[in-house]
Each structure stands twice: as structure tokens, then as C-alpha cells.
């Protein structure tokens, strides 16, 4: 009987490990982005949720056009995320500055 209990625990434990491996968090690490044109970074990273011209997408991202938010606030939201927007810590340095300025200049 002891062998069956031990074997059952091994099988169940193995199944749990396989289950956790298959259904692990699919978050992919983004390549570090330190340079680039603001409009290009926006198109590649932000437009899917915020729209090609910053007009917003109903259930995905808020409109950004004409908001003229403080630059420091915009950079902080990009870096750390806010509400439904995920953090984008892979955007740094000049790239972060450029995309934040681009967002703040959207008419």
C-alpha cells in the first residue's frame, strides 16, 4: 500500500509540474529599447491600444490626442503602467523621452 501512495504522489506531482509549465505566465521579455523616433515607437508599441493617431480604442486604451499631459507624468505611466496599461520598462533613455514627447504633441 505504501508503494501505491508514493507512486500516486509522484504521478500527481509530475502532472502538477507539467500543468504549471504549460500554463505559466506567457509574459514575454521585451528587447531593451533605448533609441528611436517617437512616432515609430508609438506605432510599434502604443498604437494597438491607443489608435494610430492617439484617438484611443474603446476597451483597450484611452485617447491621448490633445491631452498635453506633463512630460514627467507621461514617462512615468509608460515606465510603470497605470490602470489597464501595462508597464513598459523596456523603453528607456532617449526612446522613452522621444515617445513621451510624441504622445504629448498629438493634436
VEXVEX-305588 format. One record per residue: residue number from 0; residue in three letters; x, y, z of N, C-alpha, C, CB in turn. Coordinates in pm, whole numbers, plus 50000, padded with zeros to 5 digits. Glycine has a CB too. Layout:
N
[rec NUM; ala; [X; Y; Z]; [X; Y; Z]; [X; Y; Z]; [X; Y; Z]]
...
END
This chain:
107
[rec 0; unk; [50082; 49881; 50000]; [50000; 50000; 50000]; [50086; 50125; 50000]; [49907; 50000; 50120]]
[rec 1; unk; [50196; 50128; 50072]; [50284; 50243; 50080]; [50344; 50277; 49945]; [50392; 50218; 50180]]
[rec 2; unk; [50373; 50173; 49866]; [50430; 50197; 49733]; [50328; 50266; 49643]; [50476; 50066; 49669]]
[rec 3; unk; [50201; 50230; 49654]; [50096; 50291; 49572]; [50076; 50437; 49609]; [49963; 50214; 49588]]
[rec 4; unk; [50083; 50468; 49736]; [50067; 50606; 49779]; [50183; 50691; 49728]; [50057; 50615; 49934]]
[rec 5; unk; [50304; 50638; 49743]; [50422; 50711; 49695]; [50416; 50729; 49544]; [50551; 50637; 49736]]
[rec 6; unk; [50377; 50624; 49472]; [50368; 50633; 49326]; [50260; 50734; 49286]; [50337; 50494; 49265]]
[rec 7; unk; [50150; 50736; 49357]; [50042; 50831; 49327]; [50089; 50974; 49346]; [49919; 50803; 49415]]
[rec 8; unk; [50161; 50998; 49456]; [50213; 51132; 49480]; [50312; 51174; 49371]; [50279; 51138; 49617]]
[rec 9; unk; [50396; 51083; 49328]; [50491; 51114; 49222]; [50420; 51148; 49091]; [50586; 50996; 49201]]
[rec 10; unk; [50318; 51069; 49057]; [50244; 51093; 48934]; [50170; 51227; 48942]; [50145; 50978; 48905]]
[rec 11; unk; [50101; 51250; 49054]; [50028; 51375; 49070]; [50122; 51495; 49074]; [49943; 51371; 49197]]
[rec 12; unk; [50234; 51480; 49141]; [50333; 51588; 49147]; [50389; 51618; 49008]; [50447; 51552; 49243]]
[rec 13; unk; [50419; 51514; 48933]; [50468; 51533; 48796]; [50363; 51600; 48708]; [50508; 51399; 48735]]
[rec 14; unk; [50238; 51558; 48723]; [50129; 51620; 48646]; [50115; 51767; 48682]; [49996; 51546; 48670]]
[rec 15; unk; [50129; 51801; 48809]; [50120; 51940; 48852]; [50233; 52023; 48792]; [50124; 51949; 49005]]
[rec 16; unk; [50353; 51970; 48791]; [50467; 52042; 48733]; [50444; 52066; 48583]; [50598; 51962; 48755]]
[rec 17; unk; [50397; 51964; 48513]; [50368; 51978; 48370]; [50259; 52082; 48348]; [50326; 51843; 48308]]
[rec 18; unk; [50153; 52078; 48428]; [50043; 52173; 48418]; [50093; 52315; 48438]; [49933; 52140; 48519]]
[rec 19; unk; [50172; 52337; 48542]; [50224; 52471; 48570]; [50318; 52519; 48460]; [50296; 52471; 48704]]
[rec 20; unk; [50394; 52428; 48402]; [50484; 52465; 48294]; [50406; 52507; 48170]; [50578; 52349; 48261]]
[rec 21; unk; [50302; 52433; 48137]; [50221; 52462; 48019]; [50145; 52593; 48035]; [50124; 52348; 47991]]
[rec 22; unk; [50090; 52617; 48153]; [50005; 52733; 48175]; [50075; 52844; 48252]; [49882; 52693; 48249]]
[rec 23; unk; [50206; 52849; 48241]; [50279; 52957; 48309]; [50246; 53091; 48245]; [50432; 52931; 48304]]
[rec 24; unk; [50282; 53196; 48311]; [50256; 53331; 48262]; [50328; 53349; 48129]; [50302; 53439; 48364]]
[rec 25; unk; [50254; 53380; 48021]; [50318; 53392; 47890]; [50387; 53525; 47865]; [50216; 53370; 47784]]
[rec 26; unk; [50402; 53607; 47970]; [50465; 53737; 47952]; [50603; 53720; 47890]; [50476; 53813; 48088]]
[rec 27; unk; [50622; 53784; 47780]; [50749; 53775; 47710]; [50836; 53894; 47746]; [50728; 53767; 47558]]
[rec 28; unk; [50961; 53867; 47759]; [51054; 53976; 47786]; [51073; 54055; 47657]; [51190; 53922; 47840]]
[rec 29; unk; [51059; 54184; 47665]; [51076; 54271; 47550]; [51224; 54307; 47537]; [50989; 54398; 47563]]
[rec 30; unk; [51266; 54325; 47413]; [51403; 54369; 47389]; [51417; 54513; 47438]; [51439; 54359; 47237]]
[rec 31; unk; [51527; 54542; 47499]; [51553; 54676; 47551]; [51555; 54776; 47436]; [51688; 54679; 47628]]
[rec 32; unk; [51480; 54883; 47453]; [51469; 54987; 47350]; [51519; 55117; 47410]; [51320; 55001; 47299]]
[rec 33; unk; [51633; 55166; 47360]; [51693; 55286; 47417]; [51701; 55402; 47320]; [51830; 55255; 47468]]
[rec 34; unk; [51682; 55377; 47192]; [51682; 55485; 47093]; [51570; 55462; 46994]; [51819; 55494; 47020]]
[rec 35; unk; [51536; 55566; 46925]; [51434; 55554; 46822]; [51348; 55678; 46813]; [51348; 55433; 46847]]
[rec 36; unk; [51284; 55691; 46700]; [51195; 55804; 46674]; [51063; 55782; 46747]; [51172; 55821; 46522]]
[rec 37; unk; [51012; 55887; 46810]; [50889; 55877; 46888]; [50771; 55821; 46811]; [50853; 56011; 46941]]
[rec 38; unk; [50752; 55867; 46687]; [50639; 55821; 46606]; [50651; 55672; 46574]; [50630; 55902; 46477]]
[rec 39; unk; [50772; 55626; 46549]; [50794; 55485; 46517]; [50768; 55398; 46641]; [50938; 55462; 46464]]
[rec 40; unk; [50820; 55440; 46754]; [50799; 55365; 46878]; [50650; 55360; 46911]; [50878; 55428; 46996]]
[rec 41; unk; [50581; 55473; 46895]; [50438; 55478; 46921]; [50364; 55380; 46829]; [50384; 55621; 46901]]
[rec 42; unk; [50398; 55381; 46701]; [50331; 55293; 46604]; [50354; 55146; 46639]; [50381; 55321; 46462]]
[rec 43; unk; [50473; 55112; 46682]; [50507; 54973; 46710]; [50456; 54926; 46846]; [50655; 54955; 46704]]
[rec 44; unk; [50448; 55015; 46943]; [50422; 54975; 47080]; [50287; 55020; 47134]; [50529; 55027; 47168]]
[rec 45; unk; [50243; 55138; 47095]; [50127; 55200; 47160]; [50000; 55200; 47075]; [50161; 55341; 47195]]
[rec 46; unk; [50015; 55206; 46943]; [49900; 55226; 46854]; [49799; 55112; 46862]; [49948; 55240; 46712]]
[rec 47; unk; [49841; 54993; 46894]; [49746; 54881; 46902]; [49634; 54909; 47002]; [49819; 54752; 46941]]
[rec 48; unk; [49664; 54978; 47109]; [49563; 55009; 47210]; [49514; 55154; 47203]; [49619; 54982; 47348]]
[rec 49; unk; [49604; 55246; 47171]; [49570; 55388; 47174]; [49532; 55445; 47037]; [49685; 55466; 47230]]
[rec 50; unk; [49533; 55363; 46934]; [49498; 55408; 46800]; [49617; 55466; 46727]; [49388; 55509; 46806]]
[rec 51; unk; [49612; 55461; 46594]; [49725; 55509; 46513]; [49754; 55656; 46533]; [49697; 55483; 46368]]
[rec 52; unk; [49652; 55735; 46562]; [49670; 55879; 46582]; [49640; 55920; 46726]; [49581; 55957; 46487]]
[rec 53; unk; [49640; 55823; 46817]; [49615; 55852; 46958]; [49469; 55875; 46990]; [49693; 55971; 46998]]
[rec 54; unk; [49381; 55832; 46902]; [49237; 55854; 46923]; [49177; 55760; 47027]; [49163; 55839; 46792]]
[rec 55; unk; [49251; 55658; 47066]; [49202; 55563; 47166]; [49122; 55451; 47101]; [49117; 55634; 47270]]
[rec 56; unk; [49111; 55343; 47171]; [49030; 55229; 47128]; [48941; 55192; 47245]; [49119; 55106; 47081]]
[rec 57; unk; [48814; 55192; 47220]; [48711; 55182; 47323]; [48750; 55102; 47447]; [48590; 55122; 47264]]
[rec 58; unk; [48779; 54978; 47434]; [48803; 54895; 47552]; [48951; 54865; 47575]; [48728; 54766; 47541]]
[rec 59; unk; [49037; 54923; 47494]; [49179; 54892; 47507]; [49260; 55005; 47567]; [49235; 54856; 47373]]
[rec 60; unk; [49251; 55123; 47508]; [49335; 55232; 47556]; [49267; 55367; 47545]; [49463; 55235; 47480]]
[rec 61; unk; [49296; 55453; 47640]; [49239; 55588; 47643]; [49290; 55672; 47526]; [49274; 55657; 47776]]
[rec 62; unk; [49211; 55771; 47485]; [49260; 55866; 47386]; [49376; 55947; 47444]; [49146; 55960; 47339]]
[rec 63; unk; [49472; 55977; 47360]; [49588; 56056; 47403]; [49596; 56189; 47332]; [49716; 55978; 47380]]
[rec 64; unk; [49521; 56205; 47226]; [49526; 56327; 47145]; [49481; 56448; 47224]; [49440; 56312; 47020]]
[rec 65; unk; [49558; 56556; 47212]; [49520; 56683; 47270]; [49521; 56691; 47421]; [49388; 56717; 47224]]
[rec 66; unk; [49576; 56594; 47487]; [49574; 56595; 47634]; [49688; 56676; 47693]; [49581; 56454; 47686]]
[rec 67; unk; [49800; 56683; 47623]; [49917; 56760; 47669]; [49946; 56738; 47817]; [49895; 56909; 47643]]
[rec 68; unk; [49964; 56613; 47854]; [49997; 56578; 47992]; [50141; 56618; 48021]; [49975; 56426; 48017]]
[rec 69; unk; [50174; 56641; 48147]; [50313; 56673; 48180]; [50406; 56561; 48133]; [50329; 56695; 48332]]
[rec 70; unk; [50519; 56598; 48079]; [50613; 56502; 48024]; [50656; 56399; 48129]; [50735; 56574; 47969]]
[rec 71; unk; [50683; 56444; 48249]; [50725; 56352; 48356]; [50616; 56249; 48386]; [50761; 56431; 48484]]
[rec 72; unk; [50491; 56292; 48386]; [50379; 56201; 48410]; [50368; 56099; 48297]; [50246; 56280; 48422]]
[rec 73; unk; [50379; 56144; 48174]; [50370; 56054; 48059]; [50480; 55949; 48066]; [50379; 56133; 47927]]
[rec 74; unk; [50601; 55991; 48097]; [50713; 55895; 48106]; [50691; 55796; 48220]; [50845; 55970; 48127]]
[rec 75; unk; [50638; 55843; 48330]; [50613; 55755; 48445]; [50507; 55650; 48412]; [50567; 55838; 48567]]
[rec 76; unk; [50402; 55689; 48343]; [50297; 55594; 48304]; [50353; 55492; 48205]; [50175; 55667; 48242]]
[rec 77; unk; [50436; 55536; 48113]; [50497; 55442; 48019]; [50586; 55344; 48094]; [50579; 55518; 47910]]
[rec 78; unk; [50666; 55394; 48184]; [50760; 55310; 48260]; [50691; 55212; 48353]; [50854; 55397; 48339]]
[rec 79; unk; [50593; 55261; 48429]; [50533; 55180; 48536]; [50393; 55127; 48507]; [50528; 55259; 48659]]
[rec 80; unk; [50329; 55182; 48402]; [50192; 55141; 48372]; [50094; 55211; 48465]; [50177; 54989; 48384]]
[rec 81; unk; [49965; 55200; 48432]; [49862; 55262; 48515]; [49728; 55204; 48473]; [49863; 55418; 48502]]
[rec 82; unk; [49647; 55169; 48569]; [49517; 55108; 48544]; [49532; 54989; 48450]; [49419; 55213; 48483]]
[rec 83; unk; [49471; 54994; 48332]; [49479; 54880; 48239]; [49607; 54879; 48156]; [49360; 54881; 48147]]
[rec 84; unk; [49679; 54988; 48155]; [49801; 54994; 48074]; [49914; 54921; 48146]; [49841; 55140; 48044]]
[rec 85; unk; [49977; 54826; 48076]; [50089; 54756; 48139]; [50214; 54843; 48142]; [50118; 54626; 48065]]
[rec 86; unk; [50302; 54813; 48232]; [50431; 54881; 48238]; [50513; 54843; 48115]; [50508; 54845; 48369]]
[rec 87; unk; [50589; 54937; 48065]; [50677; 54913; 47950]; [50820; 54950; 47989]; [50631; 54995; 47825]]
[rec 88; unk; [50877; 54879; 48087]; [51009; 54917; 48138]; [51122; 54896; 48037]; [51039; 54838; 48262]]
[rec 89; unk; [51094; 54827; 47928]; [51198; 54806; 47827]; [51222; 54930; 47741]; [51161; 54688; 47738]]
[rec 90; unk; [51133; 55030; 47752]; [51152; 55156; 47681]; [51225; 55251; 47777]; [51015; 55217; 47630]]
[rec 91; unk; [51347; 55286; 47742]; [51430; 55366; 47833]; [51505; 55475; 47760]; [51528; 55277; 47906]]
[rec 92; unk; [51562; 55563; 47837]; [51652; 55665; 47785]; [51590; 55751; 47677]; [51775; 55601; 47731]]
[rec 93; unk; [51665; 55766; 47568]; [51622; 55851; 47456]; [51490; 55803; 47398]; [51730; 55853; 47348]]
[rec 94; unk; [51470; 55672; 47390]; [51345; 55618; 47335]; [51226; 55661; 47420]; [51352; 55464; 47327]]
[rec 95; unk; [51239; 55654; 47550]; [51132; 55695; 47642]; [51103; 55844; 47625]; [51170; 55663; 47788]]
[rec 96; unk; [51207; 55922; 47620]; [51192; 56067; 47602]; [51120; 56098; 47470]; [51331; 56137; 47605]]
[rec 97; unk; [51161; 56033; 47363]; [51104; 56060; 47231]; [50957; 56020; 47222]; [51183; 55986; 47125]]
[rec 98; unk; [50923; 55903; 47274]; [50783; 55860; 47263]; [50694; 55944; 47355]; [50768; 55710; 47298]]
[rec 99; unk; [50744; 55984; 47471]; [50665; 56069; 47561]; [50641; 56205; 47496]; [50738; 56086; 47697]]
[rec 100; unk; [50742; 56262; 47434]; [50725; 56391; 47365]; [50627; 56376; 47248]; [50861; 56444; 47314]]
[rec 101; unk; [50636; 56265; 47176]; [50543; 56241; 47064]; [50399; 56235; 47114]; [50580; 56111; 46990]]
[rec 102; unk; [50377; 56161; 47222]; [50242; 56149; 47279]; [50191; 56286; 47320]; [50241; 56053; 47401]]
[rec 103; unk; [50273; 56366; 47382]; [50231; 56498; 47428]; [50206; 56598; 47316]; [50333; 56553; 47522]]
[rec 104; unk; [50260; 56570; 47196]; [50238; 56660; 47082]; [50124; 56614; 46992]; [50366; 56671; 47001]]
[rec 105; unk; [50059; 56504; 47023]; [49948; 56458; 46938]; [49840; 56565; 46938]; [49890; 56322; 46988]]
[rec 106; unk; [49798; 56611; 46818]; [49698; 56721; 46811]; [49559; 56677; 46855]; [49691; 56776; 46669]]
END
